[in-house]
Every structure is written in C-alpha cells, then in structure tokens.
C-alpha cells in the first residue's frame, strides 16, 4: 500500500519531488494531437525511494509503488472486490486443492518465459515457494509452507495446516522468481535486486529516488502484451503533492487520500477524473503495543476505545469517503461483515462515552488527578502516537485520538515519523500506538489474524511482517483462528468466529475505526478500460497484484 523512503537521499530529493506535480515530464500530456498515448503515469505519496526492487520485501520501492507486480507475476489472479469469484489462471493454468486444504497442485503454463529469455518452469515455482518457506522475512502472509515439489509441469505446494481461508495468499500474493537468478543471491532478505528479472510484460528501465520507469519487454511475454508501452512511477512527497499531480494531469493513477476529493480532483476535469473506492473486508484502526505497561491492561485499552470519536475521524480525517465508519463493536465493517457478527454483539455499536470510560478506570484502580490519569502504581499514563509524516489522513486521525485520550487524562504526543523507519518499527514492535490497516479477505478471518494471531508473535525487535504488530498474546484467540481455518463445516467456523469476536471486544488488542478500500483515483483522458462499478474485474489499487491485470485491460482513449 505505502512503503519505503530513502533516508540518505531524502533531503536532496524532497525539493525535486515537491515540484514534480507542477513540472513533471508527461509524454501523454505533450503528445501531438491525434497521437495515441503510449505512457501511463502512476504515483504514490511515499516520498523518496531507496533503490530496492526486491519483490518479496514490503519495505522495497517495488512494493511501495507497486511495480513489482508488473515485473513479477503470481500463479493466479484473485479479485478482492468480488472475493467469491473463481480465481483467474495466470502463470498456473489450474489449481487443485486437497480435501483438507493442506496442499494444492498447480499446473504451470508451458509458454511463459523470463525477461532474460529463459523458459519459466515448474522448478522455478517450486524454488520460489521453498525460498519463502526458508526465509520467514519473505513470507509476509504468514502461510506455513512445509515443502514444495515439481514433477513435469505440476507443482505441489504443501502447508502445515489447512489453508481454506488463505487460498488467495497462496496463489495470488507470492511473486514467482527465476531459480537461475535467485539461487545465486546470498541473502534474499536484504538483497536490493538492482536488475530484476521477471515473467511479467515489463522490465526496469531506470531508477531515481523520485521516478522509476518500466518499459515493455522486447517480446516473449506469454499473453498479448499491454497497449501501454511504458509505465512511469513517481513517488511524491506526500498526499498533497500526489493530489496536485492528479488534479493537473501529470499523474494518471494513484491510491491516495484526497481531502474534499470532488472539488480538488474530480471537478478539475469532470469528464475524465474518476475515483473508485470499492470496500473490502478489512479495517483500519489504532494498534496498541500490548507489551508496554500500562497498555498491557485490557481495562485501559477498553477505556481508550470508549473515547475515540470515529465519526469525527471519518468526516474530518477521511473526507467522508476514504475509510467508511466502522460502527460494530466487533470491528467488522458493514455491509461486508454483517453476516458474520455474533448474536451477542448484533446491534451493539461504538459510541463516545467519556464518563463511562472514567468510571471503568477508577473502578479498576486508576486515579484521575486533575487532568492526569495515573496507573495503579501512581505513574502518569502517557504514550506516543506515530504514523508517517506524509500520510495526512492518518496524522489528522492521530490528532483526534490525542484529543479523545486527553479527556480521560492520557497525555499523548504525535510523532510524524519517517516512513521507512515507521514500517520497520511497527513490524518490530517498537512503538506505543499507531494507525495501520489489516489484511482483508473473503471472511473476517484475515482481520482478526492480522491483529491477534499468536503464531505471528515475535519478540520486540524481531520483525513480524505478517501481523500481530501489537504483540497480543492470547491463546484463546490463536486457538480460535486455528479452529476457524481448520473447520470442515460452517457450524464449527461460526463457533470459532464468535470466539474471536468475544476476545476482540473484551481485550481490545486494536481499536477499530474505519473500513478499508482497495480503490484508486484515475484519469480516462489518455487510457480507458479501468475497473468500475459497471465492470469490477479487479482491485483499482496500483500496489495490488491486480494492477497488472488493470494495465492489460487499458487501451488508448479513442482507440
């Protein structure tokens, strides 16, 4: 979604990035009248980038801007907008799951080649999955791979537990890499992969901290090549710079929060400027580090939950559209999550209750000394709220959280973090509280797994890229996640889901605030064929694997 900024080059690049929106070189904007577009300009508000094209690392520039999926490809395409739809064959022509979902046999297409001309084989696929198993830092989805073997064109991927709920993570979220290149990399968890080789239609043409350019490979792609000859990815300093670039046409596609989006973007060119933000079954909220006292106390976390003004965050921070309000105490968004809400929580909604929060705290041994809340040992309760400086919606959200917490005597400060350091610190558990998203999927399992999965519990200082950033340690929740994933009938799944909701409501490991979307802002001036309500064939967000499918659908306007 949003990733890496370069520390070493940040100061040198900020000025240049800030002016890109006004004076960026846009071939499509300057093309001769009647000449079809050849370049697509994409952008993200992620600041200057370090040269890192490693497709597995969430902190690489390739992941930050999304171009990893234009170079590398998954086995299958899955549509998060319509999660119940069948998978679309991609590098694999079919996938056959075992009855217990502990293994899947995929058949690899015979006509795919790497961008260096070598043939893509089942051995490459088996090597990729064994690589992800060997190096947990590459396994950002936390799938428990055990062994992957190749036989002819078939590859059998085995997992330690049933993966009914993770089918898309196995088939859609793993970029396949060439064995003949990667077997020579000594440490794939740190290698920046300066010259990436993939099976996708594009290769990396040039890299600067501000702009990465991809060009259509010279033949050999396994399907009809895209009409877009060149992809130009620009990393703007912040949401404001990215929005300006979209408004003036320099950027044609982005996933970015736009305050007052109709006036500042759509109305600048109503015929061509569009926003499509389809909701998914994922949420955003305040992760609390449960290893830090006194925030290891669920009573304190429940009180914090009671003073967060979600409506204000939705209206003020999220412009009334970007992250729809989550009302249910279970954290499940509506309408996507309505059918999963346990009977005991139906109709129970969040509300601001400062007096109730104070009563809860004082009844549990906390003291309100004037405007200061003191814990059971007499120490003032304070914490730091942190998110990247350029993420304006999150920064505004943190200020609203800060104000709410002050009403029960908690002194909060807001840290406008460097994005690269923020990602690292959140994954390593080096924070007090932070706004962040969860994974999404076809069921609420992914929401609760991201927040409460004890299998992802790592010591402070050790990265946990697959989730449990707040280091929540609750056996009941972990057991329920395992039970849900292993269930062979709907009754068993419902029982496990109800348990997960009970733990989430009672323990508040994360304070849910808004629903996620997987959309984007885009222009139809030069390119048409984008997904929308009439044809929701895939996610609009340019950092998702579906971004490649979107590009393949595009045609020059008027063609």
N, C-alpha and C positions, 0 to 999 in steps of 0.2 A: 504494500500500500504506500508506505512512505519510508524511504531508508536513507542512505548514507551521505554524510557531508565530509569534505576533506578538511582536516584541522590545519595541515601545513599550508594549504593554498587558500584558506577561507578569506583572509584579509585581502589578498591580492585579487580575488575573484569577485568579491561582493559588489564592487562598483560596476564591473562589467555586467554582472548578472542583473543588477538593478536597472540597467539601461536597455537590456535586450528586448523588453516588451515594446519599447518605443522605436528601436532602430535595428531590430533583428533582420537578418537576411532571409527573406522568404521568397523562394523562387516562384511559388504559385502566385503570390501577390503581384509579382512583377512580370509574369509571363505575357507574351503578346496576345492580343485579343483573338479568341478562337482557338488558341493552342490548349490542348488538353493538359490537365495537371499531371505531374509525374512525382512530386514530392509531397509527403504528408508530414506536417509539423506537429509533434506531440510535446507535451510539457508536464512537469510535476513541480510542486513548490518545495523542493527538497534541498535547496542550497547546493554549493559547490561539491563536486563528487571526486573521490579518490579513484584512481584507475583500477577498478576491480570488476572483472567480468565473470566471476565465479557464479555459475547458475544456481548453486545449492545454498549459498550464504544469503541470509535475509539482510545482511548488512552491506552487500555489494551494490555497486552502481547499477549493475544489470538487473537486480531485484528491485532497487529503489525506483527506477524509471520504467521497468517492465520489459526492457528489450531482450532479456534472457529468453523469453518465450517466442521471440521472432527468430532466434538463432537455434535454440534447443526446443525439442518437442516432447510431449508426453505420449503415452501409449494410446490414450483415449481422450475425447473431449466430453466434458460434463457441463450441463447448463445449470448454474446455481439459481437462475431466475425461475426455471421450471425443473426443480430437483428430481421430480418423479419421472421425467422423460428418460428414455433409454440413452445409454452412452453412445457417442458417435465414434465409429472406428477411426483411428488415426495411424500411428506407427504400428499399432496392432489392428488386425482385421477382425478379430473376435476375442472374447474373454469368457472363460467357463469357470465358474466358482464351484468349489466343492460344497456338498450339502451343509457342512458346518462352517463354511466361510473361513477356514484356516488356510486355504490355498486357492490360487487362481492360475489357470493355464491360459496363456495368451499366445496367439499365433501372429508372428511378426511378418509384415508385408515384405515381399521379395524385391520391390523396385525402389526402395529408399537408399540414398547414398549420403555420405558425409560431404560437407562443403569442400573437403580436400580431395574429393573424387573417389575415396574408398567406399566399398559397399557396407551398408549397415546390416548387421547380422544379429541373430538371437544371442550370440556370445556377447555382443555389446550390451544388450539389455540385461542379461544375467550379471555381467560385470557391474553395471550401474547399480542394481539393487543390492548386490553384495557389498559394494562400496558404501552405500547408505547404511547398511547394517553394521559395517566395521567401524564407521565414524559417526557416532551419535550427533555430533555437531552439524552433520549434513542432513539429519533426519528431523527437519523442522515440524513434521506432522506427528512425530512420536509413534509411528507404526512399528510394532515389534517383529520386524523381519527376522527370520531364522536362517533360511537357506534358499538360494535361487539357482536353478539349473537349466541348461539349454539342451535341447535334443532336436536336431534338424531346425525347422522354423518355429518350433514351440519353446516357450519358456514357462517354467513352473515356479511361481513365487510363493513361498511358504511363510506363514506367520505363527507366532507362539500362541495366539488366541484368535477367536472368531472376529472377523472384520466386516460384519454386516453393516455396521454404521460408518465404516471407513472406506467403502469401496471407491469413492471419488478420490480419497487421499492416496490410495494405492495406484490407481490408474491415471489420475489427472494431475497430480501435484509433484510428480517426480520427473525432472528433465533427464532424458536419456543422453548419455555422453559416449564418445568413442573410446573403446578399450585401448586402442593403439596409441592414443594420446595420454589418457589419464593414468594408465599403468606406470607411466614414467614420472608422474608427479609425486614427489616425496611426501608432501603434506597437503592433501586436498582441502583441509580445513582452513588453511591460511593462504594458499596459492592464489594470486590475483588473476591468473589465466589471461595474460595480456593479449594472446591471439586465439580467441575462442573458435573451435571447430564444432559445428552442429549439423543437424539434419534439416533444419528449417530453411526457408527461402532466402534468408538474409545473412550477410557477413558484416563484421565490423569494419567500417571504412576509416574512421578517425575518432579520436577521443580527446576531449579537453575537459577541464573541470566544469565547464558550462554546457557543452554540447557534445553529444555522441551521435555519429551518423552511421547508419546502416545502409548498405547497398544490396540490390538484388543479386544473388549469386549467378555466376555465369553458367547456367544450365544445370541439369542433373536433379532438379527438385522432383519429388515423386508424384506430385499432382500439378494441375495447371498453376503456373506461377501467378502471384498477385499482380494487379494492374499498377500498384504503387511501386515505382522504381527505386525510391529512396525514402527512408524513414529518418527524420531528424528529431532527436530527443533533446530537449532543453530543460535544464534543471534551474528553475527560478528561485530567487532567494526566499520567497515566502508566498502566502496565499494572495496577497495584494498584487505582487508583481505578476504572478501567474494569471490572475483575473484580468489585469490590464492587457496582457498579451492576448488572451482570448477575445476580449472586447474589441481590440483593434485588428484582429485577424492574423496576427503573427503566429499565434498558436491555434491549432485546429481541433485539438482533442486533449482533454485532461480530466483527472479526478481531483477536484479541489473544492474546498468550501468557499462559496461565493455569497457574502452578505448582500441582501437586497438583490438577489440574482436577476430578477426580471429587469430592474432598472439599469443595473450596471453591466449586464451582459446581453440578455435576450433582446431588449429594446434597442440595442445598438445596431442590430440587423435582424429584425423580426422574421424575415423570410428565411434566414439561414442559421441563426444562432439558436441552439436547442439544448435543453437539459433533460436527461432521462435518468431517474434515480430509483430503479426498482428495488423494493425492500427484500431482504433475505432474513433467514432465521439466525441472526447473530446480533449482538448488542455491544454498546459502549458503556463504560462506567468508570468508577473510581476504584482501582485496585489498591488495597491496603496491605502493607507488609505485616503479616501476622507474626513475624518473629520478633518484632520490636515492641518493647513494653512502653506504654500500657496497651498498645493496639493489638496485643495478643489476646485481649479480653473481648469476647463476643458482646458483652453488655455495652462496652464503649462503642463498638462498631455499630450495634443496633441504634444507639443514640445518635451517632453521626448520620446514619441512614434516614433518621426521622427529621433532620433539619436541612436536607438538601432540597432546594427549590427546583425541581425538574422542569416545571412549566416555564420558569424564568430562563433556564438553560436552553430549552427548546426555542423559545421566542427570541431571546437576546443573542445567545451564542450560536445557535444553529439556524437562524434566519427563518424559522418556522417550516423547514423542509428537509434539512440535510440528515438529521438523526431523529426520526419520529419519536415522540414521547413514549417511554415505557411506563405503563400505569400499574400493571400487576405486580404484587409483592414478590412473585416468583422470578421476576426479571424477564419473563417471556414476552416478546413483542406481540402486538395484535395487528392484523388477524392471524399472522403466521403461526403463533404459538397457542392460540386459544384452545384448540382441541386437545392440547397436552396438559392443560392446567389441572392439578389435582382438585378433587371435590372440596377439600377443606379450605382451599385458597380461592375458589371461584368467587368473583365479585370483590375480593379484597384488593384495594388499591393504595398506592403510596399517597401520603398527604403530609404536608409540613405540620409538625406538632412539637413546637419548641418546649412548651410546658410539660408535655408527656416525656420528652427526652430528658429534661431536668429531673423529673420525678424518678425516672428509671435510674439515672446516675446516682442521685443522692440515696436512693434505696439500696444501691449496691456498694455503698461505702465511699463514693466520690464526694468531694466537697466543692461547693461554689463559693469562692472567696471574692466577693465583689464581681468583677468581670473575668475572673480567672478560675478555671476548673483545675482542681488538684486531685491527683490519683490517690489510691489508698495509702501510699507512702508519704503523701504530703507534697509531692513534686508537681509543679505546674505541667499541664498537658499541652504539648506543642508539637508541631510537625511541619515538614516541608512538602509542598505540593509541586510536582515537577512535570513538565512537558516541553517539547522543543519550542524554541522562541518563535519560529515562523508559522506555527500552527495556530492561527488566530482564534479559531473556534474553541480549541482546547484551552488556550490561555484565558479566554473570556469565561469559559466554564469553570476554570480553577478559581477565578476571582469570585464567582458566585458561590462556589463551595466554601471558599475562605470566609465570605460574609456569613453564610449559614452557620459554620462552625463557631464563629465568634459569638453567636447568640447563646451558646452553651459553654462559653468560656474557654474554648480551644483556640490557642494562638497559632495561626497558620501563616507561613510565608510562601510566596510563589517563586519558584526557580524557573527562569526561562533558559532551558538547557540547550546545549549544543546537541543537534540531532544524533550524531554519531555516538556521542557519549551517552545520550539518553537510552538509545537502543541497547547498548552494552550494559548499562547499569540496571535497566529493567530486567533484562534476561538473567543477570547475575544476582538479582535481589538486593541491589544497593540503592534503595530508595525508601521513603516513608509512605507516600501515596502518589498515584499517578493516574491520569485518564488514559485508557487504552481500550482497544477492541477485543472481542473474542473471535474465534473461528466460527464459521457458520456451516450448516449442512442441511440435510433433509429432515432432521429431527433436532430437538433441543440438546441432544447428547453433546454436540460439539461446544455449545455454550458452556455447559457445566464442566465438561472435560477441560476446557481451557482454564477455568477458574479453580477447580477443586481436585484435579487428578493427582493422587499421591504417587502414582508411577512416574510422574514428571518432577517429583520433589527432589531438589538438588540443594547442596549446602550453599550458603551465602558465598558469592564469589565464583561459583561454577555456573556456567550458562545453562539455562533451561529454555531453549528457543521454542519448544512445543507447548509451553504453557505453565500454569501454576506459578506465575510470577510473584505472587504474594506469599509463596511458601506455606500454603494452607495444608495442614496435616490432620486429616480426619479419615479414619479407617472406614467409617460408615459410608462416607461419600465415595471413596475409592471402590469399596465393595459393590456399591450400587451401580457405579459406572461399568464395572466388570460384568455385573449381572445383566445390565441392560444390553451390553454388547454381545453377551453370550446367549441371551434368551432365544428360545426357538418358537415362542408363541407370544401373542400380543398381551395376554394376561400377565405374564412374567415381566414383559417390558413395562407395562403400566405400573406394576408394583415397584420396580426399580426407579422409574421416573418420579413417582410420588415421594420416594425416599430422598432423592436428590433435591427435590424442591423443598422438602422439610428442612434438610441440612442448610440449604442456601438461605432460607428465610430466617432460621433461628441463629445461624452462625455469622451471616453476612461477611463472607470472605471477600466480596466485591460488592460495591454499591452500584446497582444498575441504574442507568439514566436514560439512554436513548437506543433505538433500534439502529441497525446497520443498513447501509445500502451498498449496492455494487454497480453504481451508475457512473455517469460522466457528463461533462459539458463538451459540446462538439459543434462543428460548422458543416453545413451541407453546401457551402459555396463552391468548393472545388471537388468534393467527394460525396457520393451518395451510396446508400446501401447499409446504413447504420442500423443496429437493432433498436427497436422502439416498441411501444405497446401493441402496434399492429403486427410486428414481426419480432417477438422477443427470443431470437435464436441463441442469444448468449449474453454474458455479462458485458456491460459497457466499460467497466473499469480497465484502463490500459495496462495495469500491472498484473492482471489475472491471465492464466493460460489461454482463456478465450480471446485475448487480444489478437492472437494470430488469426483465429477464425474470423474476427471482425475485419481485419485487414484484407483477408482473402475475399470477403464479400464486397469490398469497396470498388466503385467504378468512378471514373472521372465524370463530373457533373455534365449533363447534356449528351453523354455518350449513349 
